[in-house]
Amino acid sequence: MSITADDVASWMFNQMRTAGTLHQQEAVAYIRSNFGDSFIYVNEAGHESIDKEVKKAFKKMHGGKAAWDRDGFFWGWTSAIKV
C-alpha cells in the first residue's frame, strides 16, 4: 500500500483534534520517520516544511477551522469549537 498526501493530512488533522495545536517542527519529524522524506521539503527560507499537497489536503479537512501561527510555527483552532 502506498502512502498518500491524504494519509499524512489525516494524521495531522487527528493530531489537531487530540492536542488542539500542531507544531511544524514536531510534525516534520513525525512525518519524516513515519511517512517518509517525500512529504518534506526545504522552503525558500531554508526551513523544513510539509509538502504542499499534504497542506492542501489538511486545509480541506479542517475547512478553515484551523489557522497557521507564523510567529509560533504551529496550527491551532480558530474557534473554541473543535471538529
N, C-alpha and C positions, 0 to 999 in steps of 0.2 A: 504494500500500500504506500502510495506517495503522499507526502505531507504537502498541504496547500496553504496559501496565504489565509484562507478562511479558517483553517485549523489553528493557525497561530493567533489570528484575531479573536477566535473563540476563547482561547486560553487567556488572552489579555482582558476580554470582556468579563470572564469569570473571576479573574483576579480583582477587577474593579468592583464587582458585585460583593465579593467577600471582604475586601480591605477598604474600599471606598476611595482609594488612590492607587496609582500605579506609577512608580518611579522609573524613568527611562533606563538608567544605569542597571538597575536590578532586572528589568525586563530584557534588556540586551543580553545580559549574562545568561539568563534562563533560556531565552530563545536560542542562543548560540549552542548551549550544551544539550538542549532537548529537541530542537527542531533543525539545527544546522546553520552554518555560516551563510547559506544562500539567502537568508532572511534578514541579514545585517549588511550595512554598507557604511562607508565613511562619508559624511556630508561635507559641504563646501567649507564649513568652519573647522573641519578636522576631527569632528566628534563622531563616535559610532552611533548609528541611528537604525531604526527599524524600517525595513523595506516599505516603499510607498504603497505597494499593492496590499500589504498587511494593514497599513494605517487606513487605507481606503475602506477595506472590509470592516475594520474595527469601528470606523466612523458610522458606517451603515448600521452596525449592530447597536451602537449606543444612541443613534438617532438624534444627535445634538445634545444629549443629556450629560455629556462629559466635555470638559474643556482642558486644553493644554495650558499649563502654567509655565511661561517662558523663563521666569526667574528661577523657579524651583525644579525645572526639568521633570515634571510629572503631569499626569492626567488626574483630574478629580471631578466629581459630580458637580453639575451646575446648580442643582437644587437639593433640598433635603429629601426628596422622594427618590428612592433607588428603584431601578427597574427589576 
